[in-house]
Structure formats: structure tokens, C-alpha cells
């Protein structure tokens, strides 16, 4: 008689428990991410293309392990220790052109493998490290680097030849000088002391010999190391004497980029002179095991002196070293446009034009070695030149392509040393933003005719030349700025075939035989899983892993945020993601999440790297907030003009885009303009500060996490691109740094910052804190995290930080 009530009670309790499990809280979201599930990563194919390796952690172990599948069996298997070791070697296999053999480095030695026989020969076995093997001399020899010099091993004869004799400056023989000084000052007493010293020395030597023999007798590892050292010494003596080779003194400079032409005639290298005694920042670490504060040696700041470099080519046939000069490079003396804002600087620099400092990339040799292309960048990063070096015309540099950007050179595939190379001896390929979007180009090095292989208002985000050099495999966002798809592009007619079709991001690893794709795929509300697909149009991707979402994670219905667009005040189209509440709070509050890094994308259709913030945004929407995150000016994925939209004014158009987002929310969803908040980390923290300081009537509350407050404190590589240098462009720094606008604060501000942050230093939080104190502001708080770097590690820190953010929004935006 009592069974039905008991059953009903049990079902109600079970239903209540299920509902409790689906309710999001900060404590739940910010736990160790393993609670979400486990996604595969780091795809790598085996050498024969039959095995696909990946890192994975389905058992929630402390760290990921290596797994693999085969083309015939798609069930993941944990790799053996031997496979792990072999894979570390497979990653640096270098094949000859017909792929009949390959070379690789392992444990500091060089190995050669014949593919047909499968036999591997050890080329070197020394105590010194050999590295960077490559084929040269028309693939008859194997070149490698040892002690900053090039050596050649002949495949047929097995003989080794030293190719270069690069030496650092000679040191003063201090020991010999000191010994001579001691003898001169001894006198007669010195002679007697010298005799005693000789006796003592003899006794000491006998004692040391006994100790040495005793050690070698009882410790096997010492005997092994001694034998290896003696073997290395014998190998050194067997090499050709260096006096037969031109000795090149590199002085106190750093040798880099040591490469050789395919025919073995030319050797190129770069010499870099480091800055003497650079002034580095110091980051104190307060909570330590010793109980004493320790200092972490940090980086330099923007505007600090930079290393200088020179580029040389050694002609082995003529025994001549050629210094590559920049005088003839077109536009080498051009001034940037921003100096027009500084009349005195413009006048001075116009009267005394000088060659701008440049940085050299490695020479990229044509297949037969008759010509080479040098990528040269101006130090101010406003020019990239591709210069042809022709061995037949005296080695003069000729311009192939110049990309000039009054902001800075960048974009997918345009980074220094990025996507470029040779298709044949006449055709060079590269990527450029010349059209406003990063696209793929070829140029005939004889006629200088340039051809665009792709075009349109989308980006080629990655490109790989096929083995037969008839196709490119490219990843683009042509379908939608928030998608990544894989295509095969025919070079002859620029015809594209789309191979991946799943909506979202398809991050592809191509098998060595180019028959299969390993695909890491995700969607907006679905973390990354591994798929396998044939590399042809119309083929279906087969899912391999299924552990990216745990049962607990799947118990909540995660939103698929709609990717929308709105029109900015200057007419530009802004992409955004919107999280809409099922039951809006009566106050109709809204929160903007600001992604970090500046040049990054988050209004997309794949699983975000900001997964904690994604979950937090879902929680806020559950609690009645409208939430939006936008790809503001400076974000990735939208071409050159969007990328450089923050040039000389961070907190300008990028912040205006957020104000326009607020206007969109008010107009479209009836959001209350008096109840708007925002939060973000790093660059997102910077925007949050600028919003509260310079747009105080728009934003009622904001959380600035690890924010830059003074751009003059940040690093050189990133900041000088966007704002130039503080002493050359003070206007840009003055209007871009929140520190100078703190008096505008009206709303409620939370600052959270790791005290061990070696990226954006805690100094930034301290400086703005002092400004707020001096200004008498009282509606702000600082939460320091003594043991955290830029990216937090500890779940307790994440939890504390986001509880504070949540409390800020709850107490301010819902009043």
C-alpha cells in the first residue's frame, strides 16, 4: 500500500538531484578542467602514414599520454614507451627529393636511413652534439652542424669533410700570464717555496691519480663517459685540419641560420650582436618555500635597445665572404607616416636619412641552387621585402616583392619565416596581405610576374605545398569568418575543392602520403574530438574519440551562442556572439565579455579557448543577463584593416565597437542602458579599464583582469608594432594607456592580477592603484593573487576571481 508514495518520493528526489546537477555555479565551473572531459591534441603522423598519434587523457590521469590509431583500426591504443621515443625522432625526418632515403638527428647524433632496405646508419657518434641535418651537393652528401660549424658526410664513401671554420674571438691566455707573474716576484725565498710547492704538487698529483683510478674502477658510468670522450677526441683528430679552411672570426656575435645551397657551393649565416647589459624587469615572488622573497628576472620594456644583425654568404669555390648590404633595397630610407605628427622629428630625420635597421631571415634556395630568396624585415616592421639573390649575376639583390604597411606587417602566413618556398626553379610562392586579406601568391623569378592563386574577402590561414607540387592544401575562413575549412587548390588553374564540411573548426593534419586527414573538430558548444577522413572531396569524416564531454558536463544544456553582426558607428560590420536569457531579470542587465590578446578571435563557431568564460557566460544568462562577446577592431580573422584598426590608438575604435555593441543590445533586446557591465583579461582587462575611465556613462561596472595600465611597461615585440616606441610616438602611448584617464572612473571597478605575472607585470596594477588612491576614488577594489602568473593555474584562484566578478555584477547591475 505504501509503495507508490515511496516511489513517487524517490522519483521527485531523483528529479531534484538531476536539476541540482544542471545548475551552474562558479565553484563548479572553475574546478580542474578535467571535470569537463578530455579532448585529444597534438596530432602527428607516423613516418609511413599508417599510424596517427595524438595526446589524450581518457582516464583523467595527472597528465596526457600518447595514443594512436591505424588506418585500418580506428580504436585508440595507448602507445608504448618505445613508440613515444621513436615518435620524437620521426618528427624531424628529412627526405631527399625522391623520398628514397631520409636523415634525422637523435640524442645529439645524425642518422641516415635507406627506405627500401629499412637499414639505418649512424653517421656521427661523438660527445659533441650534431644537429640540423640536410641534403646538399646535389643530394650526394649530408650536411650537419657541429660546434657552430658545418660538416659534410659523403653518402657513397662515408668520408667527412669540414666545410666552415667559424671561430669566436680569441681570449687572452690568463693562466699563462698569471704563472709568469708569480715567478718574477718570488726572489730567493720564492725559489725555496717553489721547491716545496713542487713536492706538494707531486704528492697532490699522486693522490689525484689514485682517486681517479679508484673512481673509474667502481663507477661504470664514469668509465662509459671516458670511453665516449676518448672516442670523440679520436673522431676530432680524424677530421681534416681546420687550417686548410678559411678561418672566419665571428668575434663576440651570435651565429644563427647556418645553411648551405643545394649544390654545396654557398653557405649563408647571420651574425647577431646582443645588447650589452640590457635593463630587465624584475618580478618579485613573495610566497616561497624558503620564506624569503625571491626575484624572477623578467623581460625588457618596449623601446629598449634591440640586437643588431648582419648577413653573410660564403662562396666556397672562390673562398670569398660576401656581406649582404641593404643600401639598394627599395624604400630602405622611407620614414613612417606617423612622424608627420612630430615636425621637429620629421625635419631632423628628413635631413639625415639613414638606412633603417633590418632583420634577415634564412636564405630559401631554389631546388637546383642557382638562386635564393631572402626575406628581410625592417626593424620597425613596416616593410617586408622578398629579395632575389642570383649567383649568376654577381650576387646582387633584386626585388621580388615589397609589402609596405604604415601600421605593421602581419596576418596569417605573413609572420617572419612563415609560409613561403619554391614550387620549381622559376616559381616562388608566398602569402601577402597586399589585397587587404592574406592570400596565396606565386612569382616568376625571371619575369617578376606575380599571380594571385586565391582572392576574396577571406583569409588563407594555412598553406601546404603537395609532394608533387601540383597542389596547395589550404585552410581558410571563406565559408564564414567563424569557420575553418580545408581545401585542395590546383596551382595550374587556381581551382579549389572543399574537402572538410563539418560546421565549426576543422584543424587538419595531413598524412605523409597525403591520402588521409587527421581532423581535430569542434563546434561552439562541443569540445574538440578526433576524426579521420580521406583527403578527397565528398568523403565522410569518421569520429574516433568520444571523451571530450563527461556525463556531468552533458547534464547541462550548453547554449549554442548565435553569431550575429551589427553595424558600428563608422559603418563597419562587427561580428559577435550573443547569449540570451530564457527569463531576463527585471532590470534587463547585460554583460560584455572582452577577449584578450587583441589579435585573437572569439565570435566563432568552435569550442573557445576561453572555455571557463564560455561557461560563466552561460551561468550569467541563466541568471537573467544578456551576454555578448565581440570581435572588436584588432581581432583576428577579418583581414588587414580590421587587424590594424587599433594602430596608434588602443582603446579607440576597439572600445567604440563595445559602445556600439551596447547600443545594439539596447535597441534589439531592450537592455537597460543603466545596467551594463563588462569583464576581460589581459587586453580584455585593458579595454575594461578604458571603458570605465573614458566611457563612464556607458558602463556601470567592470572587472579588469591582469590588465595593462601603461603600455610603456609592456614588451617590445608586441607593443612597438601597434604604438611604435614611447620616445618616438608619445602621442600614441598617452592616449592608449588607462593610467592617464583614471580620473574618469564613476562606475564600480574590480582589478584582479597575479603577483607573479611575467607577461603583464603586477607593476601595472600597482601604478593604477596609486593613481586611484591619489584621486580619492572609493568605488574600486584590487584582488592580488600572490602565486599566480598571467594565466591562472590553481582552481582556487579561478574560483575566487570569478566569485568576485559575479558578486560585482549581482550587486551593481541588478540593483
C-alpha positions in Angstrom: 0.0 0.0 0.0 2.9 2.4 0.7 5.0 1.5 -2.4 3.5 4.2 -4.7 4.1 7.2 -2.3 7.6 5.9 -1.7 8.3 5.5 -5.4 6.8 9.0 -6.1 9.0 10.5 -3.4 12.1 8.7 -4.8 11.4 10.0 -8.3 10.9 13.5 -7.0 14.2 13.3 -5.1 15.9 12.0 -8.2 14.4 14.8 -10.3 15.5 17.3 -7.8 19.0 15.9 -7.8 19.2 16.0 -11.6 18.1 19.6 -11.6 20.7 20.4 -8.9 23.4 18.8 -11.1 22.5 21.0 -14.0 22.6 24.3 -12.1 25.8 26.2 -12.8 27.9 27.8 -10.1 31.2 29.5 -10.1 32.6 26.7 -7.9 31.6 24.1 -10.4 32.8 25.9 -13.5 36.2 26.8 -12.1 37.2 23.3 -11.0 40.1 21.4 -12.6 39.1 21.3 -16.3 39.2 17.5 -16.3 35.6 17.6 -15.0 34.5 18.7 -18.5 36.0 15.7 -20.2 39.2 15.1 -22.2 40.0 16.2 -25.7 42.8 14.9 -28.0 45.5 17.2 -29.1 48.9 17.4 -30.9 48.2 15.2 -33.9 51.3 13.6 -35.5 51.5 11.0 -38.2 53.9 8.1 -38.2 56.6 8.1 -40.9 54.7 5.6 -43.1 51.4 7.3 -42.8 49.7 4.3 -41.3 49.6 5.5 -37.7 48.1 8.7 -36.4 49.4 9.7 -32.9 47.8 12.1 -30.5 47.9 13.2 -26.9 44.9 12.1 -24.8 43.8 11.5 -21.3 40.5 9.5 -21.1 41.4 8.2 -17.6 41.8 11.7 -16.1 45.4 11.0 -15.1 47.6 13.8 -13.9 49.0 14.3 -17.5 48.1 13.3 -21.0 49.6 10.2 -22.6 50.4 9.3 -26.2 47.7 7.3 -28.1 47.5 6.2 -31.7 45.1 4.7 -34.3 45.9 2.9 -37.5 44.3 3.5 -40.9 42.7 0.1 -40.6 41.8 0.1 -36.9 40.3 3.3 -35.5 40.2 2.2 -31.9 42.6 4.3 -29.8 45.5 2.4 -28.3 48.0 3.7 -25.7 51.5 4.0 -27.2 54.4 2.1 -25.8 57.5 3.8 -24.3 59.4 2.8 -27.4 56.8 4.3 -29.7 57.0 7.6 -27.7 60.8 7.7 -28.1 60.5 6.8 -31.8 57.9 9.5 -32.5 60.2 12.1 -31.0 62.6 11.2 -33.8 60.0 10.8 -36.5 59.1 14.4 -36.2 62.5 15.6 -37.7 62.8 13.1 -40.6 64.1 14.9 -43.7 63.7 13.1 -47.0 65.6 13.5 -50.2 63.6 14.7 -53.3 62.5 11.2 -54.5 62.0 10.0 -50.9 64.3 7.1 -51.3 66.1 7.9 -48.0 65.9 10.2 -45.0 68.1 11.6 -42.3 67.4 12.7 -38.7 69.0 13.7 -35.5 68.7 11.8 -32.3 70.5 12.1 -28.9 72.9 14.6 -30.4 74.0 12.4 -33.4 73.0 12.1 -37.1 71.4 9.0 -38.7 70.8 8.0 -42.3 68.0 5.5 -43.4 67.6 3.8 -46.7 63.8 3.5 -47.2 63.9 0.4 -49.5 66.1 -1.7 -47.2 65.0 -0.1 -44.0 68.6 0.0 -42.8 69.7 2.9 -40.6 73.4 4.0 -40.5 74.8 6.2 -37.7 76.8 9.0 -39.3 78.2 10.5 -36.1 79.0 9.3 -32.6 80.7 12.0 -30.6 80.4 13.7 -27.3 79.6 17.0 -29.1 76.0 17.5 -30.3 75.3 17.3 -34.1 72.1 18.8 -35.4 70.2 20.3 -38.3 70.9 17.6 -40.9 70.1 18.4 -44.6 70.9 17.1 -48.0 73.3 19.1 -50.3 75.9 18.7 -53.0 73.0 17.5 -55.3 71.9 15.1 -52.6 75.3 13.2 -52.5 76.2 14.5 -49.1 74.5 15.0 -45.8 75.3 18.3 -44.1 75.0 18.8 -40.3 76.0 21.4 -37.7 78.6 20.7 -35.0 80.1 23.3 -32.7 78.7 26.1 -34.8 80.3 24.8 -38.0 79.1 22.8 -41.0 80.3 19.3 -41.8 79.5 17.1 -44.9 79.3 13.3 -44.8 79.6 11.7 -48.2 76.8 9.0 -48.7 78.9 6.9 -51.1 82.3 7.0 -49.5 81.4 7.7 -45.8 84.1 10.4 -45.7 83.6 13.5 -43.6 84.6 17.0 -44.7 84.6 20.1 -42.6 83.0 23.0 -44.6 83.4 26.0 -42.3 85.8 27.2 -39.7 83.8 29.9 -37.9 85.5 31.0 -34.7 84.8 33.3 -31.8 87.4 36.0 -30.9 90.5 34.6 -29.1 90.6 35.0 -25.4 93.7 36.3 -23.5 95.7 33.4 -22.1 95.2 34.5 -18.5 96.6 31.3 -16.9 100.0 31.7 -18.7 100.2 35.4 -17.7 99.5 34.6 -14.0 102.1 31.9 -13.9 104.8 34.3 -15.3 103.9 37.0 -12.8 104.3 34.6 -9.8 107.8 33.6 -10.9 109.0 37.2 -11.3 108.0 38.2 -7.8 109.4 35.2 -5.9 113.2 36.0 -5.4 115.3 33.5 -3.4 112.5 32.9 -1.0 110.3 32.3 -3.9 112.7 29.6 -5.2 112.7 27.7 -1.9 108.9 28.0 -1.8 108.8 26.9 -5.3 110.7 23.7 -4.5 108.3 22.9 -1.6 105.4 23.7 -3.9 106.8 21.2 -6.5 107.0 18.5 -3.8 103.5 19.3 -2.7 102.3 19.3 -6.3 103.9 15.8 -6.9 102.1 14.4 -3.8 98.9 16.1 -4.9 99.2 14.5 -8.4 99.8 11.1 -6.9 96.8 11.5 -4.6 94.6 12.7 -7.5 95.7 9.8 -9.8 94.8 7.3 -7.1 91.4 8.9 -6.7 90.8 9.0 -10.4 91.7 5.3 -10.8 89.6 4.3 -7.8 86.6 6.2 -9.2 87.0 4.6 -12.7 87.3 1.1 -11.1 84.0 1.3 -9.1 81.7 3.5 -11.3 80.6 2.1 -14.6 79.0 5.4 -15.8 82.4 7.2 -15.4 84.1 4.5 -17.5 81.5 4.8 -20.2 81.7 8.6 -20.3 85.5 8.4 -20.5 85.3 6.0 -23.4 82.8 8.2 -25.2 85.0 11.2 -24.7 88.1 9.5 -26.0 86.1 8.2 -29.0 85.0 11.8 -29.7 88.6 13.0 -29.4 89.7 10.4 -31.9 86.9 11.4 -34.2 88.1 15.0 -34.0 91.6 14.1 -34.9 90.4 12.1 -38.0 88.7 15.3 -39.4 90.5 17.5 -42.0 92.6 20.1 -40.3 90.9 23.4 -39.9 93.9 25.3 -41.1 93.1 24.1 -44.6 89.8 26.0 -44.4 89.4 29.8 -44.3 89.1 30.9 -40.7 86.2 33.4 -40.2 86.2 35.3 -36.9 82.7 35.9 -35.7 84.1 37.9 -32.7 81.6 38.2 -29.8 78.5 37.8 -32.1 75.9 35.1 -32.0 75.9 32.7 -35.0 72.4 31.9 -36.4 70.8 30.5 -39.6 73.8 28.5 -40.8 72.6 26.9 -44.1 74.1 25.6 -47.4 72.9 25.7 -51.0 71.7 22.5 -52.7 74.9 22.3 -54.8 77.1 22.8 -51.7 78.8 25.9 -53.0 77.3 28.7 -50.9 77.0 28.8 -47.1 74.9 31.6 -45.6 74.8 32.7 -42.0 73.6 35.5 -39.8 75.6 37.2 -37.0 73.7 38.9 -34.3 75.2 41.3 -31.7 73.3 41.2 -28.4 72.6 44.3 -26.5 75.2 44.8 -23.7 73.7 44.9 -20.2 70.1 45.2 -21.1 67.9 46.6 -18.3 65.5 43.7 -17.5 62.4 44.0 -15.3 62.2 42.1 -12.0 59.1 40.3 -10.8 59.2 39.5 -7.0 57.9 36.2 -5.8 56.6 36.6 -2.3 55.2 33.2 -1.3 58.2 30.8 -1.4 59.4 27.6 0.3 62.3 29.4 1.8 60.2 32.1 3.4 62.4 34.8 1.6 61.2 36.9 -1.3 63.0 36.0 -4.5 63.3 37.8 -7.8 62.2 36.5 -11.1 64.4 38.0 -13.9 61.9 39.3 -16.5 62.0 40.9 -19.9 62.9 44.4 -21.2 60.3 47.0 -21.8 59.1 48.5 -25.1 61.7 50.9 -26.6 64.7 49.1 -25.2 67.7 48.7 -27.4 67.4 45.8 -29.8 70.0 43.3 -31.1 71.6 44.2 -34.5 72.3 41.6 -37.2 74.4 41.2 -40.3 74.0 38.6 -43.1 76.9 36.9 -45.0 77.3 34.3 -47.8 80.5 32.3 -48.0 81.4 31.2 -51.6 83.4 28.0 -51.1 84.5 27.9 -54.7 86.0 31.4 -54.7 86.9 31.3 -51.0 85.1 34.6 -50.5 82.8 36.0 -47.8 80.1 38.3 -49.2 78.4 40.7 -46.8 74.8 41.4 -47.8 74.2 45.2 -47.9 70.8 46.8 -47.6 71.6 50.1 -49.4 70.0 49.0 -52.6 66.7 47.8 -51.0 63.8 49.9 -52.3 62.5 52.2 -49.6 65.2 51.3 -47.1 65.3 55.0 -46.0 61.5 55.6 -46.0 60.0 57.3 -43.0 56.8 56.1 -41.4 53.8 58.4 -41.8 53.4 58.9 -38.0 56.4 61.2 -37.9 54.3 63.9 -39.6 52.7 64.4 -36.1 56.2 65.4 -34.8 57.5 68.3 -37.0 60.9 68.5 -35.4 61.5 64.8 -35.6 60.3 64.8 -39.3 62.7 67.6 -40.1 65.7 66.0 -38.4 65.1 62.6 -39.9 64.4 64.0 -43.4 67.7 66.0 -43.4 69.7 63.0 -42.4 68.0 59.9 -43.9 69.7 56.6 -42.9 69.1 53.0 -43.7 66.5 51.6 -41.4 67.8 48.6 -39.3 66.6 45.3 -40.7 66.2 41.7 -39.7 67.3 38.9 -42.0 65.5 35.6 -42.4 67.3 32.4 -43.7 68.0 32.1 -47.5 65.5 29.9 -49.2 67.3 28.2 -52.1 65.8 27.1 -55.4 65.8 23.3 -55.9 69.0 23.4 -58.1 70.6 26.2 -56.1 71.0 28.8 -58.8 69.1 31.4 -56.9 67.8 32.1 -53.4 65.2 34.3 -51.8 65.9 36.3 -48.7 63.1 37.5 -46.5 64.1 40.9 -45.0 62.1 42.9 -42.5 62.6 46.4 -41.4 63.0 46.7 -37.7 60.0 48.9 -37.4 58.0 46.1 -39.1 56.5 48.4 -41.7 58.2 46.6 -44.6 58.8 43.1 -45.7 61.0 42.6 -48.8 61.4 39.3 -50.7 64.8 39.8 -52.4 66.3 37.5 -55.0 69.9 36.6 -54.8 71.2 35.3 -58.2 74.5 33.5 -58.1 75.0 34.2 -61.9 74.9 38.0 -61.8 77.5 38.7 -59.1 75.2 38.1 -56.2 73.3 41.4 -56.4 69.9 41.6 -54.6 66.8 42.1 -56.8 63.4 43.0 -55.5 60.7 40.3 -56.0 58.0 41.7 -53.7 57.7 44.5 -51.3 54.8 44.6 -48.8 54.5 48.0 -47.1 52.1 48.7 -44.2 52.1 52.0 -42.4 50.7 50.2 -39.4 52.7 46.9 -39.2 53.2 43.8 -41.3 51.2 40.8 -40.1 48.3 38.4 -40.8 48.1 34.6 -41.3 51.0 33.1 -43.0 52.8 36.5 -43.2 54.7 36.1 -39.9 58.5 36.2 -40.1 59.7 32.9 -41.7 56.2 31.8 -42.3 54.5 30.3 -45.4 56.8 30.6 -48.5 59.0 28.5 -50.6 59.8 27.2 -54.1 57.5 25.3 -56.5 60.2 24.9 -59.1 63.4 26.7 -60.1 61.5 29.6 -61.6 58.5 29.9 -59.3 58.4 31.2 -55.7 55.3 31.2 -53.6 54.3 33.2 -50.5 51.5 34.8 -48.6 50.7 38.5 -48.5 48.0 41.0 -47.3 48.5 43.1 -50.4 44.8 42.8 -51.2 43.7 43.6 -47.7 43.4 39.8 -46.8 46.1 37.2 -46.5 46.2 35.3 -49.8 48.5 32.9 -51.7 50.7 34.2 -54.5 53.3 33.0 -56.9 56.0 35.0 -58.6 58.2 34.1 -61.6 61.7 35.0 -60.5 62.8 35.6 -64.2 59.9 37.8 -65.4 58.9 39.1 -62.0 55.2 38.3 -62.9 53.1 37.9 -59.8 49.9 35.7 -59.7 47.3 35.5 -57.0 46.2 31.9 -56.5 43.4 32.9 -54.1 41.4 36.1 -53.7 38.3 37.5 -51.9 37.2 38.8 -48.5 38.5 35.9 -46.5 41.9 34.7 -45.2 44.1 31.8 -46.2 45.1 30.8 -42.7 47.4 28.0 -43.5 49.0 26.5 -46.7 51.0 23.3 -47.5 52.5 22.5 -50.9 51.8 19.0 -52.1 54.6 16.5 -52.6 54.2 16.5 -56.4 54.0 20.4 -56.2 50.8 20.5 -58.3 48.5 21.5 -55.5 48.3 23.5 -52.3 46.3 22.3 -49.3 44.9 25.4 -47.6 42.8 26.2 -44.6 40.5 29.2 -45.0 37.5 31.0 -43.4 35.9 31.6 -46.8 32.6 29.9 -45.7 32.2 32.2 -42.7 34.7 34.2 -40.7 33.9 31.9 -37.7 34.7 28.6 -39.5 37.8 26.8 -40.6 37.6 24.5 -43.6 40.2 22.6 -45.6 40.6 22.8 -49.4 42.7 21.4 -52.2 43.9 24.1 -54.6 45.2 23.3 -58.1 48.1 25.5 -58.9 47.7 25.4 -62.7 44.1 26.9 -62.7 43.5 28.0 -59.1 40.5 25.6 -58.8 39.5 24.9 -55.2 37.9 21.7 -53.9 36.4 21.8 -50.4 37.3 18.6 -48.5 36.0 19.2 -45.0 32.3 20.0 -44.4 31.5 19.9 -40.7 30.3 23.3 -39.5 32.8 24.8 -37.0 36.6 24.4 -36.9 38.4 21.6 -38.8 42.1 21.7 -37.8 43.8 19.3 -40.1 47.0 17.2 -40.0 47.8 15.7 -43.4 49.3 12.2 -43.6 52.7 11.9 -45.2 51.3 10.1 -48.3 48.5 12.8 -48.5 45.8 10.2 -48.5 44.2 10.9 -45.1 43.4 13.8 -42.8 43.5 13.7 -39.0 41.0 16.3 -38.0 40.5 18.0 -34.7 37.0 19.2 -34.9 34.8 21.2 -32.5 31.6 23.3 -32.5 30.6 26.2 -30.4 29.2 24.1 -27.5 31.2 20.9 -28.3 34.8 20.5 -27.2 37.4 19.0 -29.6 37.2 15.4 -30.8 39.4 13.5 -33.2 38.1 12.5 -36.7 39.7 10.6 -39.6 38.8 11.4 -43.2 40.1 10.5 -46.7 41.7 13.5 -48.3 39.2 13.9 -51.1 36.1 15.9 -51.8 32.8 14.2 -50.7 34.5 11.9 -48.2 32.9 11.5 -44.8 34.8 12.2 -41.5 34.6 9.4 -39.0 34.7 10.2 -35.3 37.4 8.4 -33.4 37.3 9.8 -29.8 34.2 10.4 -27.7 35.5 11.5 -24.3 35.6 15.3 -24.7 32.3 15.6 -22.8 31.8 13.9 -19.4 28.3 12.8 -18.3 28.3 15.6 -15.8 29.2 18.1 -18.5 26.5 16.8 -20.8 23.9 17.0 -18.0 23.6 20.8 -18.7 22.3 22.1 -22.0 25.1 24.4 -23.1 24.0 27.2 -25.3 24.9 27.4 -29.0 25.5 31.2 -29.0 24.2 32.8 -32.1 26.9 34.5 -34.2 25.4 37.8 -35.3 26.6 41.1 -36.9 25.8 44.7 -36.1 26.9 47.9 -37.7 29.4 50.1 -35.9 29.1 53.9 -35.7 31.7 54.2 -38.5 29.8 51.8 -40.8 32.0 48.7 -40.2 30.4 45.3 -39.7 31.2 43.8 -36.3 30.8 40.0 -35.6 29.6 39.0 -32.1 28.2 36.1 -30.1 25.0 36.5 -28.1 23.9 34.5 -25.0 20.2 35.2 -24.5 18.4 34.5 -21.1 15.2 32.5 -21.1 14.0 34.6 -18.3 15.5 38.1 -18.3 16.0 39.8 -15.0 13.5 42.7 -14.4 16.4 45.2 -14.6 17.4 43.8 -18.1 21.1 43.8 -17.3 23.8 43.0 -19.9 27.5 42.0 -19.7 30.1 42.2 -22.4 33.0 39.7 -22.3 36.2 41.1 -23.9 38.6 38.5 -25.3 42.3 39.0 -24.7 45.4 39.2 -26.9 44.0 41.8 -29.1 44.7 39.8 -32.3 42.5 36.8 -31.4 39.1 35.6 -32.5 36.2 34.5 -30.2 33.0 35.2 -32.1 33.3 31.9 -33.9 31.7 28.5 -34.2 34.1 26.3 -32.4 35.0 25.5 -28.8 36.6 28.5 -27.3 40.0 28.7 -25.7 38.0 30.8 -23.2 36.1 27.8 -22.1 35.8 29.0 -18.5 34.4 32.3 -19.7 32.0 30.5 -22.0 30.6 28.5 -19.1 30.4 31.6 -16.9 28.5 33.4 -19.7 26.0 30.5 -19.7 25.6 30.9 -16.0 25.0 34.7 -16.3 22.4 34.1 -19.0 20.7 31.5 -16.7 20.6 34.3 -14.1 18.8 36.8 -16.4 21.7 38.6 -18.0 22.1 39.2 -21.7 25.8 38.4 -22.6 27.7 39.3 -25.7 31.3 39.0 -26.8 32.5 40.7 -29.9 35.4 40.5 -32.3 36.3 44.2 -31.9 38.8 46.1 -34.0 42.2 44.4 -33.9 40.7 40.9 -33.7 41.9 38.1 -36.0 40.0 36.6 -38.9 38.8 39.7 -40.7 41.7 41.0 -42.9 44.3 43.7 -42.7 42.1 46.8 -42.0 40.5 45.1 -39.0 43.8 43.7 -37.8 45.4 47.1 -37.7 42.3 49.1 -36.6 44.0 49.8 -33.3 47.2 51.3 -34.7 48.4 54.2 -32.6 45.2 54.2 -30.5 44.4 51.2 -28.3 41.1 52.0 -26.6 39.9 53.9 -29.7 37.9 52.1 -32.3 38.1 48.8 -30.3 36.4 50.5 -27.4 33.9 52.2 -29.7 32.9 48.8 -31.0 31.9 47.8 -27.5 29.9 51.0 -27.0 28.2 50.2 -30.3 27.5 46.7 -29.0 25.7 48.2 -26.0 23.6 50.3 -28.3 22.7 47.2 -30.3 21.7 45.3 -27.2 19.5 48.3 -26.0 17.8 48.6 -29.4 17.4 44.9 -30.2 16.6 43.4 -26.8 15.5 46.3 -24.7 18.5 46.0 -22.4 18.6 48.7 -19.7 21.5 51.1 -20.6 22.0 51.9 -16.9 22.8 48.2 -16.1 25.7 47.4 -18.4 28.9 45.7 -17.2 32.0 44.2 -18.9 34.9 42.0 -18.0 38.0 40.5 -19.6 41.6 39.5 -19.1 44.9 40.9 -20.4 43.9 43.1 -23.4 40.3 42.5 -22.2 41.3 43.9 -18.8 42.8 46.9 -20.6 39.6 47.5 -22.5 37.6 47.2 -19.3 39.7 49.9 -17.7 39.5 52.2 -20.7 35.7 51.6 -20.7 35.2 52.6 -17.1 37.7 55.5 -17.3 36.7 57.0 -20.7 33.1 55.9 -21.2 31.8 56.2 -17.6 28.2 56.9 -18.6 28.0 53.7 -20.6 29.4 51.1 -18.2 28.2 50.8 -14.6 30.6 48.0 -13.6 33.7 46.3 -14.9 36.2 43.7 -13.9 39.7 44.2 -15.3 41.8 41.0 -15.0 45.6 41.2 -15.3 45.2 44.5 -17.3 47.8 46.6 -19.0 47.5 50.1 -17.4 50.6 51.7 -19.0 51.7 50.4 -22.4 55.2 51.8 -21.8 55.6 48.9 -19.3 54.9 46.2 -21.8 57.2 44.2 -24.1 58.8 45.5 -27.3 57.8 42.9 -29.9 54.0 43.4 -29.4 53.8 47.0 -28.4 56.2 48.6 -30.8 54.2 47.2 -33.8 51.0 49.0 -32.6 52.2 52.1 -30.8 55.7 52.5 -32.2 58.2 53.5 -29.5 57.5 55.7 -26.5 60.3 58.2 -27.3 59.3 58.4 -31.0 55.5 58.4 -30.6 54.5 59.6 -27.2 51.0 60.6 -28.6 50.1 57.0 -29.2 51.2 55.9 -25.7 49.5 58.9 -24.0 46.1 58.3 -25.5 46.3 54.5 -25.2 47.2 54.0 -21.5 44.4 53.8 -18.9 46.8 55.3 -16.3 46.2 58.7 -17.7 42.4 58.5 -17.6 41.8 57.2 -14.1 40.1 60.4 -13.0 37.1 59.5 -15.2 36.1 56.5 -13.0 32.4 56.7 -12.0 31.2 53.1 -12.0 32.4 50.2 -9.9 35.8 48.6 -10.7 37.3 45.3 -9.8 41.0 44.7 -10.6 42.4 41.2 -10.3 46.1 40.5 -11.0 48.6 37.7 -10.4 51.6 39.0 -8.5 54.0 36.6 -10.3 52.8 37.7 -13.8 55.8 37.8 -16.0 53.8 39.0 -19.0 51.7 41.9 -17.8 53.6 42.7 -14.6 51.8 43.4 -11.3 53.5 46.8 -11.5 50.7 47.8 -13.8 48.1 47.1 -11.2 50.2 48.9 -8.5 50.6 52.0 -10.6 46.9 52.4 -11.4 46.1 51.6 -7.7 48.3 54.6 -6.6 46.5 56.8 -9.2 43.1 55.8 -7.8 44.3 56.5 -4.3 45.6 59.9 -5.1 42.4 60.7 -7.0 40.3 59.8 -4.0 38.3 57.2 -5.7 36.5 54.8 -3.5 34.4 52.6 -5.8 37.1 50.1 -6.7 39.0 47.1 -5.3 42.2 45.2 -6.0 42.4 41.5 -5.6 46.0 40.3 -5.8 46.9 36.6 -6.3 50.4 36.0 -4.8 51.2 32.7 -6.5 49.7 33.2 -10.0 51.3 34.1 -13.3 49.4 35.7 -16.2 47.3 32.6 -16.9 46.0 31.3 -13.6 46.7 27.7 -12.7 45.0 26.9 -9.4 41.3 26.3 -9.4 41.1 28.1 -6.0 42.4 31.3 -7.7 39.9 31.0 -10.6 37.1 30.4 -8.2 38.0 33.4 -6.0 38.4 35.7 -9.1 35.1 34.8 -10.7 33.1 34.9 -7.4 34.3 38.5 -7.1 33.3 39.2 -10.7 29.9 37.6 -10.1 29.3 39.5 -6.9 30.2 42.7 -8.6 27.6 42.2 -11.3 25.0 40.9 -8.9 25.3 43.9 -6.5 25.7 46.6 -9.1 23.8 45.6 -12.3 20.7 44.1 -10.5 20.1 46.9 -8.1 
